[in-house]
Amino acid sequence: MTSLPAELEAKIDQINSWMFRAGSQNRIAKRAGVSAAQVSMVLNKKKAPSPEFLKAAEQVVNEIRVEFGCEPMMKVS
């Protein structure tokens, strides 16, 4: 795989930094309609994310932030 654009890589890093629970990756997988293995590959930057993946991941990150009493910060595309 070719390297990801810097903006996309930064977004993946931000998503990955909020994955606290094992179930978080499963929540992304379910919402994006992909397998947990594919989610792991994207978070490890071995596969480029689809728009559906990014949308699902942003929703999960925002939900996690709300659970911790933080304001949602990622804008869902």
N, C-alpha and C positions, 0 to 999 in steps of 0.2 A: 504494500500500500504506500502511496506517496504521502508525504507529510501533510498534515492538516493546516489550514490557514490559522494564523495566530489568534484571531478572534474566536474561531470555533474551538481551538485548543483551550483557550481561557474559559470558555463556557463549560466545556467538559470538566475542567479542573474545579470550577465552582460547583457544578452538580455533584461531582465526586466528593467534595469536601463536606457535603451535607448528608451523605449516605451513612447514617449511624447504625441503623438496624439491618439485620440480614434481610428482613422483609421489604426493605425499601427498593432493592433491585427487583424483587418479585412484583412489587406494585407498578414499577415502571414497565416491566415486561408485559404485565397484564393489560395495562392501558395502551401500550404501543402496539400490542399484538405480535410481540416477538418473544423469543425464548430468553430465559435468565442468562444463558451462556452468551447470547448476542449482546445483552446489556453489559455483561462483564467485559466483552471484547471492546465495546465502545468506550467504556470507562477506563480501560487500559490503553486506549488510543491505538488499537489494532484494527479497528474498523470504523469507517466514517458513519456518523449518525444520520438517520433519516429525519425528515421534518416531523414525522409522527413521534419518533423517539424523543426529539428535543421538546416537543410540546408536552408529552407525558412526563418527562423528567422535570421540567419546570413546574408542572402542577404538583408533583410529589415533593419537590424541594420547598415550594411555598407552603404546603400542608405541614411539613416538618418544622419550618420556621414558625408557623402559627402555634404548633404544639409546644414550642420552647418559648413562646411569648414574644417572638420577634415579628416585625412587620414583614409581610411578603415582599420580596425584593426583585424577583425575576418576573419579567413581563412575559406572559404566554403569548406566543405569536399567533 
